[in-house]
Amino acid sequence: MQKEEKVSIIECPRDAMQGLREFIPTETKVDYLNQLLKVGFHTIDFGSFVSPKAIPQLKDTAEVLEGLDKELLKKNRLLAIVANLRGAKAASEHSQIDYLGYPFSISETFQLRNTNATIDESLDRLSDIMEIAKDSGKQMVVYLSMGFGNPYGDPWNAETVIKWSEILYSLGVKILMLSDTIGVARPESISYIFGKVIPIFPDVTFGAHFHTAPHNWKEKIKAAFDAGCRRYDGAIKGYGGCPMAKDDLTGNMPTENVLSYFAERKIQTGINADEFDRAVLHSAKVFPL
C-alpha cells in the first residue's frame, strides 16, 4: 500500500505583522492567534523576543502569549524568533513555546543588518542559543536567509548553501528553513538546492520560506515539493515580506495558495478548511488594506 503523502504547514503571523508601523493592539493579536490555533497548522510562528527598538510591533509578545487560549495551546506548537542570548533566555522561560527560530544569513551584509553580527559572530551566538534551547527543552529552527541569492553582491551559489547547511548540521541543527528572503528564487535553483541537501542530510527537516510575487508562487512550491521538501511557511493573504525586496508586490507566500496547490495534488496538510476560512476573514480585522 502506497504511503500517504503529507506536508507540514507553518503559519507566520509574526512575519506578517512585524513590518507594520501602526501598532496592532495586544487584544487584537490574541484574538487572531486564537483563531489560528483552531486551524490545525503544524506550527505557528507567533512572535519574537527581540529589541522593541528594532521591532516595536512585537514588543508585546510575552503579553500575547499569556492571553492565548490554554486549551487550544495543548494541541498546537508555537515558534518564537530570537536574535541574541537575551531574547533566547526570555523565550526559554515560557513553557508554551516549542521552537526557537534563529535567522542565520549566508550574506555577510544582511547578517549585519538583521542581527548586528558578522557571520562568524552569528555562528558563535547560535551555538550558545542552542544550549539554551536544549536546557529548556525546546527545538531550534534555523532560517538560512538569503538562501537563494542576495542584492548586495555578497558571494552566493548553491555550493555555498550546501556548505552552510553542513556547518549548521554539525552544530546539531535538525530543522533548517531555506529562505527566499527577497523573492529571487527560480525553479531551477530551488530544485537543485533541495535536491542536493535533502539526500546529504536525511535526518534534517528542510523547509521552504518563500517570498513571492503573485505570478510565480506556484512554480516555487512545485519545484520544492518535487525535490523532496515537505515543510512550508506561509502567511495568510501574503501579508508581510522582506523590505529589502525591490518589487513592492513581493510578499510572503500566501498560505491559501499553498493549501490550494496541495489540495490539487491530494497531499494531506492537516488543515481544517472551515477554520482556515474563518481565519482568512478574521485577518481583515488585523491587517490594513
URVENKA-V925687 format. One line per field, one symbol per residue. ss: DSSP state (2 for helix, 1 for strand, 0 for the rest). burial: + if it has 9 or more other ideal C-beta (glycine too) atoms within 8 Angstrom, else -. A space follows every 50 residues. Layout:
# URVENKA-V925687
ss = ???
burial = ???
This chain:
# URVENKA-V925687
ss = 00000101111022222000000002222222222200000011111110 00000222002222222002222000011111002222222200000011 11111002222222200022222222222222222000111111100000 00000002222222222222200011111100000022222222222222 00001111111100002222222222000011111222000000000000 110122222222220001000022222222222000000
burial = -----+++++++++++++-+---+-+-++++++++++++-+-++++++++ ----+-++--++-++--+---++--+-++++++++-++++++-+--++++ ++++++++++++-++-+-+--++-++++++-++----+++++++++++++ ---+-+-+-+++-++++++-+-+++++++++++-+-+-++++++++++-+ +--+-++++++++---+--++++++-++++++++++++++++--+----+ +++++++++-+++---+-+++---++-+++-++--++--
